[in-house]
Each structure stands twice: as C-alpha cells, then as structure tokens.
Amino acid sequence: MKPSRCTIAALAALGVAFYTGCRGRVASAPKTRPPVVEVAPVIQRDVPIYGE
C-alpha cells in the first residue's frame, strides 16, 4: 500500500516544524521580583447563611 500525497505532505510539514523548533534557542524571560502583597489580620465571627 502506497502512502498518499496528503500523508507525505503532513509528515514533511511535521519534520520541518520539529527541525525549526529545536534549532533556535529561546531567550529566557528577565528575572522578575515577587509581587508586593498586603497581609490582613483575621477576625473570627459568625456570619448568617442565606441559602445553600
């Protein structure tokens, strides 16, 4: 059984995609500082439940 033209074209396209994807080096993202966060105190209290 012979492979169809569509199968050969798809395999060729995948080969080119893998070849070009593995060839180049990707520049890493610049180092970022962690975000500044605000911490709030916790207050325990009863809150009514309106529905479930």
GROMACS elastic network, one bead per residue, 0.5 to 0.9 nm:
[ bonds ]
;  ai    aj funct       b0    kb
    3     6     6  0.82107   500
    3     7     6  0.62650   500
    3     8     6  0.68550   500
    4     7     6  0.52960   500
    4     8     6  0.64651   500
    4     9     6  0.87042   500
    5     8     6  0.51134   500
    5     9     6  0.60402   500
    5    10     6  0.85313   500
    6     9     6  0.50793   500
    6    10     6  0.60945   500
    6    11     6  0.86246   500
    7    10     6  0.51177   500
    7    11     6  0.61919   500
    7    12     6  0.85609   500
    8    11     6  0.51820   500
    8    12     6  0.61077   500
    8    13     6  0.85978   500
    9    12     6  0.50752   500
    9    13     6  0.61352   500
    9    14     6  0.86343   500
   10    13     6  0.51120   500
   10    14     6  0.62034   500
   10    15     6  0.85917   500
   11    14     6  0.50938   500
   11    15     6  0.61075   500
   11    16     6  0.86531   500
   12    15     6  0.50503   500
   12    16     6  0.62409   500
   12    17     6  0.86008   500
   13    16     6  0.51760   500
   13    17     6  0.61319   500
   13    18     6  0.86478   500
   14    17     6  0.50156   500
   14    18     6  0.61198   500
   14    19     6  0.84567   500
   15    18     6  0.52327   500
   15    19     6  0.60308   500
   15    20     6  0.86043   500
   16    19     6  0.50362   500
   16    20     6  0.60925   500
   16    21     6  0.83337   500
   17    20     6  0.53775   500
   17    21     6  0.59142   500
   17    22     6  0.85670   500
   18    21     6  0.50246   500
   18    22     6  0.60684   500
   18    23     6  0.84543   500
   19    22     6  0.55121   500
   19    23     6  0.61649   500
   20    23     6  0.52005   500
   20    24     6  0.68960   500
   21    24     6  0.64797   500
   21    25     6  0.87722   500
   22    25     6  0.77641   500
   27    30     6  0.89218   500
   28    31     6  0.87253   500
   29    32     6  0.85482   500
   32    35     6  0.87223   500
   33    36     6  0.87833   500
   34    37     6  0.89836   500
   49    52     6  0.77141   500
